[in-house]
Amino acid sequence: MPAPVRPEPTVAPAVRPDRAEVVALARAAGGSGVVFAVLFVVALVLVSQGPGLDAPDAAYTAFFTSGRASLLVSVGLYVVPFAGIAFLWHLVATRTYLQVMTPRSWARIPHWLHLASGVVFVCLLFAGTATGGGAALLTRFSSAAPPPPDVVRTLMTVGFTMVFVYGVRAAGMFMITTTTGLGRALPRPLAVVSYLAATFLLVSTTFHPSVLLVFPGWVLVLSVLLLVRRPGREDGPNKEDTHDERRHEREPG
């Protein structure tokens, strides 16, 4: 007697995300990205008012005695946490947006590299600016004598290393994983520029503050795109997600 044939399970069609939900998530990711870019640039301009690594000892002495430059750096140090908070909002909103567009993205490595690189970037940004610019707070909240120029220069070197050597690379990885995750929703020219800009951050070896403008500039362009565009065919499960869903439905149990 032939064995009974098990009927093929019904394959559920890929569920398209609700249009209003996609628009709300895109606006959340775009709005928080714009806020981050603005705050980051403001903080960068203020923190950069301090003397550079190659500045003479007299410049460090003037930095602590004049008061104006140290005040601007101190204000910049207080702006940095708000920039980091805005970036965390952007990170989570973007990940939620990607999760709605590609429901099975959680099962892929870039999904978690996106989270890790974003968190590492914020941690290095906080630690690096605190180490490099923390000496400016001595003139605002302490009556102690300013540290010798060599000590301040050493602290700045450590802070610059955290931001320019490690943090910039984490930002580049975030750009790569975000661009990969957006996939069809990102115009091809912007995707190409994103990969090129990320590569530049990964291989850059300069401590010039202008390098740090690449990341917030990219976030600003991406955020404006998310704010002005409207969901279309690309805002839904792609072929890979549809295939994964069908395979999942065919699995026994």
C-alpha positions as CSV (number, residue, x, y, z in Angstrom):
1,M,0.0,0.0,0.0
2,P,1.6,3.3,-1.0
3,A,2.5,5.7,1.7
4,P,0.2,8.7,2.1
5,V,1.6,11.8,0.5
6,R,1.8,14.8,2.8
7,P,0.1,17.8,1.3
8,E,2.3,20.8,0.5
9,P,1.7,23.5,3.1
10,T,0.1,26.6,2.0
11,V,2.7,29.3,1.5
12,A,1.7,32.6,3.1
13,P,2.3,35.6,0.8
14,A,4.9,38.1,1.9
15,V,3.3,40.7,4.1
16,R,3.9,44.2,2.9
17,P,4.5,46.8,5.7
18,D,1.8,49.3,6.4
19,R,2.4,52.5,4.5
20,A,1.8,54.8,7.4
21,E,4.1,52.7,9.6
22,V,6.9,52.9,7.0
23,V,6.5,56.7,6.7
24,A,6.5,57.2,10.5
25,L,9.6,55.1,10.9
26,A,11.4,56.9,8.0
27,R,10.6,60.3,9.5
28,A,11.8,59.2,12.9
29,A,15.1,57.9,11.4
30,G,15.4,61.0,9.2
31,G,14.5,63.6,11.9
32,S,16.9,62.1,14.5
33,G,19.6,61.9,11.9
34,V,19.3,65.6,11.1
35,V,19.4,66.5,14.8
36,F,22.5,64.4,15.2
37,A,24.3,65.9,12.2
38,V,23.6,69.5,13.4
39,L,24.6,68.8,17.0
40,F,27.7,66.9,15.9
41,V,29.0,69.7,13.7
42,V,28.3,72.3,16.4
43,A,30.2,70.2,19.0
44,L,33.0,69.7,16.6
45,V,33.4,73.4,15.9
46,L,33.4,74.2,19.6
47,V,35.8,71.5,20.7
48,S,38.2,72.3,17.9
49,Q,38.8,75.8,19.4
50,G,41.4,74.3,21.6
51,P,45.1,74.1,20.6
52,G,46.2,71.3,18.2
53,L,48.6,68.5,18.9
54,D,51.4,70.4,17.1
55,A,50.7,73.7,18.9
56,P,53.6,75.2,20.9
57,D,53.6,75.3,24.7
58,A,52.7,79.0,24.6
59,A,49.4,78.2,22.9
60,Y,48.4,75.8,25.7
61,T,49.3,78.4,28.3
62,A,47.2,81.0,26.5
63,F,44.4,78.5,26.2
64,F,44.1,78.2,30.0
65,T,44.7,81.9,30.8
66,S,42.5,83.6,28.1
67,G,39.3,81.8,29.2
68,R,37.3,82.3,25.9
69,A,38.7,79.3,24.0
70,S,38.4,77.0,27.1
71,L,34.8,78.2,27.6
72,L,33.9,77.3,24.0
73,V,35.5,73.9,24.4
74,S,33.7,73.3,27.6
75,V,30.4,74.1,25.9
76,G,31.3,71.7,23.1
77,L,31.9,68.9,25.7
78,Y,28.3,69.4,26.9
79,V,26.9,69.3,23.4
80,V,28.6,66.0,22.5
81,P,26.3,63.9,24.8
82,F,23.2,65.3,23.1
83,A,24.7,64.5,19.7
84,G,25.4,61.0,20.9
85,I,21.8,60.6,22.2
86,A,20.4,61.8,18.9
87,F,22.6,59.3,17.1
88,L,21.3,56.5,19.3
89,W,17.7,57.6,18.3
90,H,18.8,57.5,14.7
91,L,20.4,54.1,15.1
92,V,17.4,52.5,16.7
93,A,14.9,54.2,14.3
94,T,16.9,53.1,11.3
95,R,17.2,49.6,12.5
96,T,13.4,49.4,13.2
97,Y,12.8,50.8,9.7
98,L,15.1,48.2,8.2
99,Q,13.4,45.5,10.3
100,V,10.0,46.4,8.9
101,M,11.3,46.5,5.3
102,T,13.2,43.1,5.6
103,P,11.6,41.1,8.5
104,R,14.3,38.4,8.5
105,S,17.2,40.9,8.6
106,W,17.8,39.9,12.2
107,A,19.1,36.5,10.9
108,R,21.9,38.2,9.0
109,I,25.4,39.3,10.1
110,P,25.2,42.9,8.8
111,H,22.1,43.5,10.9
112,W,24.2,43.0,14.1
113,L,27.3,44.7,12.8
114,H,25.1,47.7,12.2
115,L,24.2,47.8,15.9
116,A,27.7,47.1,17.1
117,S,29.4,49.7,15.0
118,G,26.8,52.4,16.0
119,V,27.2,51.7,19.7
120,V,31.0,51.5,19.5
121,F,31.1,54.8,17.6
122,V,29.1,56.6,20.4
123,C,31.3,55.1,23.1
124,L,34.5,56.2,21.4
125,L,33.0,59.6,20.7
126,F,32.2,60.1,24.4
127,A,35.5,58.7,25.7
128,G,37.6,60.5,23.1
129,T,36.1,64.0,23.5
130,A,36.2,63.7,27.3
131,T,39.9,62.7,27.3
132,G,41.0,65.2,24.7
133,G,39.0,68.2,25.9
134,G,38.4,67.5,29.6
135,A,41.3,69.7,30.6
136,A,39.3,72.7,29.5
137,L,36.9,72.1,32.4
138,L,39.7,72.9,34.9
139,T,39.4,76.6,34.1
140,R,35.7,76.5,34.6
141,F,35.2,74.3,37.7
142,S,38.5,74.2,39.5
143,S,40.9,76.7,41.0
144,A,43.8,74.3,40.6
145,A,46.8,75.2,38.5
146,P,46.5,74.1,34.9
147,P,48.4,71.0,34.0
148,P,51.7,71.3,32.1
149,P,51.4,71.5,28.3
150,D,53.0,68.0,27.9
151,V,50.2,66.4,30.0
152,V,47.4,68.1,28.1
153,R,49.1,67.2,24.8
154,T,49.3,63.6,25.9
155,L,45.6,63.5,26.9
156,M,44.7,65.1,23.6
157,T,46.7,62.4,21.7
158,V,44.8,59.7,23.5
159,G,41.5,61.4,22.8
160,F,42.3,61.9,19.1
161,T,43.4,58.3,18.8
162,M,40.0,57.1,20.2
163,V,38.1,59.3,17.8
164,F,40.2,59.5,14.6
165,V,41.8,56.0,14.7
166,Y,39.0,53.9,16.2
167,G,35.8,55.9,16.1
168,V,36.1,56.9,12.5
169,R,36.4,53.3,11.5
170,A,33.3,52.4,13.5
171,A,31.5,55.2,11.6
172,G,32.7,53.7,8.3
173,M,31.4,50.3,9.3
174,F,28.0,51.9,10.2
175,M,27.8,53.5,6.8
176,I,28.5,50.2,5.0
177,T,26.0,48.2,7.0
178,T,23.3,50.9,6.7
179,T,23.8,51.1,2.9
180,T,23.7,47.4,2.6
181,G,20.6,47.1,4.7
182,L,18.7,49.8,2.8
183,G,19.4,48.0,-0.4
184,R,16.8,48.9,-3.1
185,A,15.4,51.8,-1.1
186,L,18.7,53.7,-1.6
187,P,19.4,55.3,-5.0
188,R,22.3,53.6,-6.7
189,P,24.4,56.8,-7.0
190,L,24.0,57.5,-3.3
191,A,24.9,53.9,-2.5
192,V,28.1,54.1,-4.5
193,V,29.0,57.4,-2.8
194,S,28.2,55.9,0.6
195,Y,30.6,53.0,0.0
196,L,33.3,55.3,-1.3
197,A,33.0,57.6,1.7
198,A,33.0,54.7,4.1
199,T,36.1,53.3,2.5
200,F,37.8,56.7,2.9
201,L,37.0,56.7,6.6
202,L,38.3,53.2,7.0
203,V,41.7,54.0,5.4
204,S,42.1,57.7,6.5
205,T,45.2,58.4,8.6
206,T,44.8,62.1,9.4
207,F,43.8,63.9,12.6
208,H,42.4,66.9,10.8
209,P,38.9,67.7,12.2
210,S,37.5,68.1,8.7
211,V,37.6,64.3,8.3
212,L,34.9,64.0,11.0
213,L,32.5,66.0,8.8
214,V,32.2,63.1,6.3
215,F,30.1,61.0,8.7
216,P,27.5,63.7,9.8
217,G,27.4,64.9,6.2
218,W,26.5,61.4,5.0
219,V,23.9,61.0,7.8
220,L,22.4,64.3,6.9
221,V,22.0,63.3,3.2
222,L,20.5,60.0,4.1
223,S,18.2,61.5,6.7
224,V,16.9,64.1,4.2
225,L,16.2,61.3,1.8
226,L,14.2,59.4,4.4
227,L,12.2,62.5,5.2
228,V,11.2,63.5,1.6
229,R,10.7,60.1,0.0
230,R,7.5,58.1,0.0
231,P,7.3,54.3,0.4
232,G,7.0,52.4,-2.8
233,R,7.7,48.9,-4.1
234,E,11.1,48.8,-2.6
235,D,9.6,49.3,0.9
236,G,8.8,45.7,1.4
237,P,10.3,42.2,1.6
238,N,12.9,41.6,-1.0
239,K,13.4,38.4,-3.0
240,E,15.7,37.0,-0.3
241,D,13.2,37.6,2.4
242,T,10.4,36.1,0.4
243,H,12.4,33.0,-0.2
244,D,13.3,32.7,3.5
245,E,9.6,33.1,4.5
246,R,8.6,30.3,2.0
247,R,11.3,28.0,3.2
248,H,10.2,28.7,6.8
249,E,6.6,27.8,6.0
250,R,7.7,24.5,4.4
251,E,9.7,23.3,7.4
252,P,7.8,20.6,9.3
253,G,6.4,21.4,12.7
